[in-house]
Amino acid sequence: MPPTFELAWQKSSYSETGSSCVYIATAPDGTLRLRESDDPDIILATSHGPLQALIRALKAGAFEGIQA
């Protein structure tokens, strides 16, 4: 069983009230954890470098026109 620990989740400042919100937390091992308010049981783990690259790509419009 994986170790359990309490994460201090912070909501993105870009998330509007009543909309889908993105939350981020730092785990004890230094990795970042991400979750969405619509499905908080799904948690992604990443590190600073890949998350920074994703944010840069989003800001540059790299994913415009892609539909889920």
C-alpha positions as CSV (number, residue, x, y, z in Angstrom):
1,M,0.0,0.0,0.0
2,P,1.4,3.4,-0.9
3,P,2.2,5.8,2.0
4,T,-0.5,8.2,3.0
5,F,0.1,11.8,3.7
6,E,-2.1,15.0,3.7
7,L,-1.5,17.4,0.8
8,A,-2.1,21.1,1.1
9,W,-4.1,21.8,-2.1
10,Q,-4.1,25.3,-3.6
11,K,-6.6,26.4,-6.2
12,S,-5.3,28.0,-9.3
13,S,-5.8,31.8,-9.3
14,Y,-7.1,31.5,-12.8
15,S,-10.0,29.2,-11.8
16,E,-13.3,31.1,-11.6
17,T,-15.9,30.4,-8.9
18,G,-18.3,27.7,-10.0
19,S,-16.1,26.5,-12.8
20,S,-13.8,23.5,-13.2
21,C,-10.8,24.3,-10.9
22,V,-7.3,23.0,-11.1
23,Y,-5.5,22.3,-7.8
24,I,-1.8,21.8,-7.1
25,A,0.1,20.5,-4.1
26,T,3.7,19.7,-3.3
27,A,4.2,16.1,-2.0
28,P,6.7,15.3,0.8
29,D,9.1,13.9,-1.9
30,G,9.1,17.3,-3.7
31,T,6.9,16.2,-6.7
32,L,4.0,18.3,-7.7
33,R,0.4,16.8,-7.6
34,L,-2.4,18.1,-9.8
35,R,-6.1,17.4,-9.7
36,E,-9.3,18.8,-11.1
37,S,-12.3,19.7,-9.0
38,D,-14.6,17.6,-11.3
39,D,-12.7,14.4,-10.5
40,P,-10.6,14.9,-7.4
41,D,-9.8,11.2,-7.0
42,I,-7.5,11.3,-10.1
43,I,-4.2,12.9,-9.1
44,L,-1.3,13.4,-11.5
45,A,2.3,13.5,-10.3
46,T,4.9,15.6,-12.1
47,S,8.0,17.7,-11.4
48,H,8.7,21.4,-12.0
49,G,10.4,21.1,-15.4
50,P,7.6,19.3,-17.2
51,L,4.9,21.4,-15.7
52,Q,6.7,24.6,-16.7
53,A,7.0,23.3,-20.2
54,L,3.3,22.5,-20.4
55,I,2.4,26.0,-19.1
56,R,4.7,27.6,-21.7
57,A,3.1,25.5,-24.5
58,L,-0.4,26.4,-23.3
59,K,0.5,30.1,-23.2
60,A,2.0,29.9,-26.7
61,G,-1.2,28.4,-28.1
62,A,0.4,25.0,-28.9
63,F,-2.9,23.1,-28.2
64,E,-5.4,25.5,-29.8
65,G,-7.8,23.6,-32.0
66,I,-7.4,20.3,-30.2
67,Q,-10.6,18.9,-28.9
68,A,-11.0,16.6,-26.0
